[in-house]
Amino acid sequence: MSETPQRERPSIDPEYDHLRKESVDEATLEELLSEYVLGRDDHENAPAFVIRPTDVQEVLRVLREEAGFDHLSCITSQEYEDRFESILHLTKYDRRTHEVSLVVQLPRDDPVCQSAEPVFRTADWHEREAYDLVGIEYEGHPDLRRILLPESWQGHPLSLDYDQNKPQVIRYAEHANPLAESRRVGESETMLLNIGPHHPATHGVLHLRTILDGETVADVDPDVGYLHRCEEQMCQQGTYRHQIIPYSNRWDYTANLPNEWAVARVIEDVADIEVPEYAQVLRTMATELGRMLGHFLALGTFALDVYGEFTAIFQYAFRDREVVQDILEDLTGQRMMFYYFRLGGVCWDLPEPREEFLEKTRDFLDELPAKLDEYHDLIVTNEIFQLRTVNTGVLEPEVAKDYGVTGPVARGSGIDYDVRRDDPYGYYENVEWDVVTRNGCDNHARVLCRMQEVEESAKIVQQCLDLLEDWPEDERTVQSNVPRTLKPDADTETYRAVESAKGELGIYLRSDGTNSPARFKIRSPCFHNLSALPEMAEGEYVPDLIASLGSLDIVLGSVDR
């Protein structure tokens, strides 16, 4: 496997070097941005600075080059009665707890903001989504068009004046070849190849507009939105107490317990809800079992993608996944849409008889090393697999950061970033485990990263089982006392994230004093990771494009929301 060294980080101004070493000093940040700051806003998770719409790029460059904020994790767009807002949430790949928010306030009659795309490539899809759903325009964006809804859609669904009853007429048009003239060399000419949306290799309803120059991929444009259900609006219409967490199971439905934790964490933050320590152990154990669900599925389907292996690896992966699903069914009562988390804890304790559940789970963990050895023998040493994955789909570390890539895709490029460790929650900081990274930067590295993460999840589950078994009987509190109706203070804003099987799953929430959120923005790791596909696939062959897409392990329920 190829080893690609990480590039050096841009030099940091020594005057502000302490911003990278200690907790964020708001006064120093304010001094750094003094010529750009119009005012301050109150965000629970980070200092928030109001800046001019025309200063976005300059402020981002200052924060990136002089203070080390190299991760634009999310852009939230929203509308108030008197203005629009575009909020940029920044942090650092090497220090997750360093966070800063940039708030850009825009007039209702002309919501135009300078694009962040020239500084962070990940802003491309974010700003297209903000334009699509809210109606904010981004000046200087290279390709500002709808991304989740059809181009002929009328109105913006998350704007305050959107008419949900207005009939929509969808225009069907033939796909044009954007490179037809420019890529023609001699007698050759480019060809438009539609891959998907109904194709097994796209892992859902995903359409890839692919331009071929001979057998080489000259351009690929992921066309998403076929599974869009406006989940954010559905969450804004639900109540905090019971009606939002169940929706989250529908995002990444292959490994959905981290989704529940993302919702629980952000609501518990704004409502100041404490979670009992015993419940944190249960949450941690259940979530790591859920992570295994996602990684087993990713491994099996990837083998099917790259060399059609159905009889062995695919079925072995489902064999082991079924065991984990049986364990989670015993724990939660469900096999897919678990809804195990509740605000302030979980819905119930380990099933009775407790000893039987512990024994069943430990039996699985005891057998797991031998099963992982089987995967290594069948996959890692397979010559066809190596030919299809080594040095294909290369994603350099700095490119991955530019696109906001996280999870095994980022760690497969040597980026040592994991929200569980870098912004601790639950019981993760009290158990022993390691963050897995690989320096190959290719499809092979990403597969190995997921296989090793299964081992680390098993370590965590084993320690949680030991803790749960010995926990004092009179301290087994699974939920704190949460009010029946939650109404956080108006204008409380925060952004919180967890580490899902696919990467950083974050949620921005703003309350308005009622029992439902005024704004609920979902930061999907699959959305970000998929946006980097052109960087991995252009210049490769079509089979390599399929392998690169499979190595991203996307779920369209998470991409489209």
N, C-alpha and C positions, 0 to 999 in steps of 0.2 A: 504494500500500500504506500502511496506517495506521501511524503511528509512535507508540508508547506509551512515554512516559518511565518509567524504573525509579523505584520508590519509594525514599525515603531509608531507610537502615538505622537501626534503633533506636539512640538515643544510647548511647555506651559510657562506663561509669564511668572517668574519667581515671586513677584509681589502677591500673586493670588494662588500660589502653590498650595497653601494650607486649605483651600477649598476642596482639594482632592484628598486630604489626609484626615480631617476631622469632620464633625457634624457641620452642616451648612450654617455659616454665619450670615444671618440675614442682613446685618449692617454692611458687611463687606460686599455682599451681592448687590445691595442697593447702591453702594459707592461705585462698583464696577459698571452698573447700568444707569448711573445718575443722569446722564444726558438724554436718556431715552424714556425714563419712567415718568408717567403722568400721575400715577397714584398707586394705591395698594388695594388688594382684595383679600378677603378672608377665606382661605382654604385649610381644611383640617390637616391635610397631609403634607403641605409644602408652602413656603412663602410664595405669594402670588403678586405679580407686578403688572399693572395696566400700561400698555405701550400703544404707540400710534400704529395704525394700519400700514403706513408706509415704511416703518422701521423693522418689520418682522425679520427680514433676511439679515440685516446688520446686527440685530440683537442676538439672533441665533448663532451667527459667526463668533461674536464676542464670547458667548457662553460656551461654545464648542472649543474654540481655540485657546481661550485664556482661563477658563475655569473647568474644562474637561467634561462638560455635559455632552456626551457623544451618543446618547440614546433618546431619540424623540419617540417616546413610547405610545403616545396617543394624541389625536387632535379631536376635541369635542366642539361641536357647533350647536348653538341653541338660540332661541328667540324669546325675548321678553316683550312686555307690552310697549316698551319705549325704545328697544334697541335689539340688535343681534350681537352675539358674542362668538368668537372663535378662540378656544383655549388650547394652548400647546402645553402638554405635560412632558417635561424633560427630566431625565435622570442620567446615571452613569453606569456603564457596563461593569466597571470595577468597584463601584460603591453604590449599591441600589438605594440606600437610605438617603442619599443626596438627591433631593428633588426640588424642582422649581416649576412654577406655572406662569405662563405668559398669557395675559388676558387682553384680547384685542376687541374693543367695543366698536360697533359699526352702526351707522344710522339706519333706521327702518326703511327709509325711502331709497337708499343706495348702499346696500350691504356689500361693499367691495373691499377685499383685503389683499395685501401683497402675498404672493405665494411663498411657501417655505420650501418648495421642491428644489430650487437651486442649491440649498444648503443640505437638506436631508431628502434623499430620494423616496423615503417612506411616505413623505407628505403627498406624493402623487395620488395614490389611491384614497388617502384620508380626505383630501380636499375635493376629489371627485364625489365622494360619498356625502360630504357636507353640502356641496352644490346640489346633489341629487335629492337629498331628503329634507334639507332645511332651506336652501335657496341662496346661500352665500356664494358670491363669485370671487375667484382668486386671480388677481392680476398677475400675469407673467407665468401662469401655469402652462406647461407645454401641450396639454391635451384635455382641456376642461370640458368634459361631457359626462352624461349619466353613467353610473357604474352598476347599480343594482336594479334599476327600473329601465324599461324600454325608452329609447330616445324620444319617441312620440308621446310619452306620458305628460299629462297636463297637471301642473302644480307640484308642490313639494310636500310630501305627507307629514313631516314633522313641523311644518310652519303653522302658526296659530290660525291663519285664515284659510287653511286647506279644506276644501269641500269633499268629504268622504263619499258623498252620494253622487258626485259628478260622473257621468258615463265616460269611459276611456276607450279610445279607438287606437288599437295597436297597429302600426304600419309594418308590413313585412317587405323587406328589400333584400336584393341579392348582395352578398358580401363582395366587396371590391378588393382587389389585390393592391395593397398600399405600396408595394415595391416593384410593380410591373415594369416600369420604365427604367428606374434607376439601377435595378439589379441585372438588367439584360447584358450579357457579355457574349459578343460574337453571335453564334447561332443559338446559344442557349437562352432560355428565358425562365423567369420565376413562375411558380405555380402555387395557387392558393389551395391548401388542404384543410378541410374542416375535420377536426378531431373532436368527437362528442357533438352535442351534449349527451347522447345516448350511446355510451361506449364503456365497456367494463374497465378499461385502463384509466378512465378519468375519475373513478371512485365516487361517482355521483353525477348529478346533472351539471357538468362543467363543459364548456365549449372552448376549445383552443383554436383560434384563428392562426393557422401556421402557414408561413410562406417558405417554400422550398426553392433553393437554387441547386438544381440537380438533386442529389440526395442529402444535401446539407440544409439544416434549419437556418434560414436567413433572418427570420423574424417570427416571434410568437407573441400573441396577445390573448391572455386569459380573459374570457368573456363570462363574468359571474352574474349572479342574481336570479337564476332560475328557481332557486329554493327560498328566495327572500319572502319573509312573512311579517316584516316590520316588528320583530321581537321587541325592539326598544319601546315602541309605542304600546305594545301589549303589556310590558312591565310597568310603564307609566300609568296605565289604567288599572293595574292591580294594587292591592293593599300590601303594605310591608309585611304584615304578620304571617299571612299564609299563602298569598296568591302569586308571589314572584318566584320563589325558589323552584316550584314545580316546572315552570317554563324552562329553567336553565338546563334541565336534562335533555332538552331537544336541540341544544347547540352542538356540542361534540357528544353525540349519542353513543360513541364507541368507548368512551372513558369519561363518564359524565359526573362522577362524584366531585372532582375538583370544580366543576361548574357551580354546584350547590354551595361549595365553600366560598367561591368568589362573591356570590350574592350575599351569603351570610356575613362575610367579613365586612363588606362595605356598609350594610345596614347596621350591623352591630357597632360599627365605628361612629356613624352619625347619631345613633340612638343611645350610645354609651352603655352598651349591654356587655356584661361580664359573662364569660363562659367557664364553667367549672373545669378543674384540671382533669378530672376523670373523663369528662366529655371530650376534652381535647385529645386525649389518648385514643378514644374511640374514633374520633374524626380522622386522626392521622392514620390509624390502621386501615380504616375503610377506604380512605383516599388512595393509599398505596396499593391496595388490592385493585382498585379501579384503574390505577396507572398501568398495572400489569395487563388488565383487559385490553387497553389501548395498544400496548406494545406487542402483545401476542398477535393481535389482528394486523398490525402494521407489518410484522415480520412475515406472516403467512401470505398476505395479499401482495407484498413486494416480491416474494419468490415467484408468485403466480405471474406477476407483471413481466419480470425480466427473463425468465426462461421456462414459463409454462409449467412449473412444478406444482401439480395439484395433489398427486397421490401421496406424497410424503410430507414435505414441509408444511403445505397449506393445512392438511388434515392434522398433522402433529400440533400445529399452532392452535387449531380449534379444539383439539383434545384437551390441551392444557388450559385454554381459555374457558372451556366448559366447567372445569373443576373450580376455577376462581368464581365463575358465575354461580355455581351451586353454593359456594361459601357465602357470597354476598346475598344470595336469595335467603339463606338461613338467617343472615344478620338483618336484612332490610325488609324481607317479604316480597321483593320484586326481583326480576331478572334483568331488566333494562332501565326503566324509568324509576330509579330507586327511591327518590324523595326521602332520604334518611336524615338529612340535616334539618334542624329547626333553629330558629333564632334563639341564641342562648345555649345551644347544645345539639343533641340528637334526639330522635323520637323515642328510642328505647335502648335498653342494655343488651348485653349478649344474650342469645337465645338459651332457654333452658332445655335439657340439662347443660349447664355451662361447660362442664368437663368434656362433653361430647363435641361441642363446637371447637374447643381448644385443640382437642386431639385431631379432629378432621383437618383443621388449618395447619397444624404442625406436620401432619403426614404429608400434606402437599408441599410444604417448605422443605421437608427432608428429601423428597424425591426430585425437587427442582434442579439441583446441581447436575444430576445425571441427565436430565432432560435437556438442559442447556448445553451439555457436552454433545448431545445428539445434534442439536442445531448447528453447533460449530463444525461437527464432522460433515454434516450435509450441505452446509452453506459456505462457510469460510474457506474450506479446502476445495470447493467445487470450481473447476477450471472455467466453466462457462460463466458462473456467477462472477468470478474475478474479472474476466474479460469484459463483462457488461457493466461492472461497477467501479473498478479501480481507474482513477484518472478520468472519470466521466462525471458530468454535473458538478464541476469544480466551482466552489463558492468561497472566494477569499475572505478572510476575517473582516477587513475594512469594508468590503462590499456588503457583507452580511449586516454589519452594524449600520451602514447607510440605509438599508432597507428595514431596519428595526426587527431583524430576525432574532428569534429566541428559541428556547427548548433544545431538543436533540439536534435540530438543524444547525443552530448556532454552535452548540458544544461540539458537533462534528467538525466544525471549522476552527476549533481550538479556543473558542470564546468561553471563558470560565465564568458563567453567569447562570444562577439558579435562584429564583425568588425564595424558595424554601430556606436556603441558607443566608441569602443576602438581605432579605427583609423578613426575618423569622416570624412565623405565626404557628398556631397549633402547638404541637409538642416536638417539632423538628429539632429545635436547638437543644433538647434534652436527650436525644438518642444519637448513636454513633452511625454515621454513614458518610459516603464520599460523593462529591459531584464528579460525574464521568465526563471527560473531554477527550477528543481525538484531534490530531493535527493533520489528518489526511485531506480534509476539506472537500471530499468527493462523496459519491453515493455509497461507497463501501464504508467509509468512516461513519456515516449517519446510521447505517444498519448496525454496525458494531456498538455504537453508542447506545442504541436502544436495548440491545441484548444485555449489555453490562448494567444498564439502569434497572432491568428486571432483577438482577442480583442485589442491587442496592435497595430496591423496594422490599425484597425478601428480608434483608437485614432489619429494616425498620419494622416490618410486620412482626418479625420474631421478637424483637424487643418490646413491642407494644403488647403482645400476647403475654409475655412474662410479667409485665407491669399489671395488666388487667387481672391476671390470675391471683396475684398477691395483694391486690388493692383491698384495704380494710372495708368490710361489709357496710359499715355505717357511713362511709364517705363515697359511696358509689352514686353520686348525683349526676344524672344525665342531662338535666336542663336547669338553667337558672330561672328565677321567677320573672317572666317577661309580661308586661301589661297586655291585655287582650287587644287593645287598640294602640298603635304607635303613631305619634305625631311629633317627629323631630322638629326642632326650632326652624323657623323659616329661614331660607337662604343659607343653610348649612351645606357646604360643598366639600367633597373629598374624592380622591381617586385611590382605589386599593386594588391590589393584584395578588394572585396566587400562581403557583407553578402547576399548570395542567400537563397532561401527557404530551401536548403539542407545543407548550411554551408558556409565555406570560399571558395569562387571562386576566384582564383588568376591567374595572367598572368605575366610571365617573357617575356620581349621584349628587343631585341637588334637591333639597327638600323645600317645600313651600308652606309648611305648617299644617298640612293635611295628612291623611293616612296613606297617601300615594306619592311617589316621586314626581317632581316637576320635570326632571330630566334624568334619564337612565341611559348612559352610553356604554356600549359593550366594546371592549378592545379585544378582538379575536386574534389569537396567535396564528391561526391558519390563514387569515386574511393577509397578514404581513408576510408570512413565509411564502405564500403563493405569488405575491407581487415580485419576488426575486427570481421566479422561474426563468424569465428571459435571459437574465445574467448567466444562468446555469446551462441553458439549452442552445443559445445562439452559437452557431459554428459547429454544433454536434450533428449527428445523424438522427433520424426519426426514432429509431429504437432507444437511443440515449435520452431523447426527450421524454419518452415514456418512463424510463428508469429514473430520471431526475424528478419527474412528477410524483412517482411512487415513493421516492425517498423523502419527500416533504411530509408524507402522511397527513394529508389534508382531509377534513370532513366538511362537506358542503353545508351542513347545518350550521357549522361554526363560521364558515366564510360568509355565507349569505345572511344569516340571522333572520 
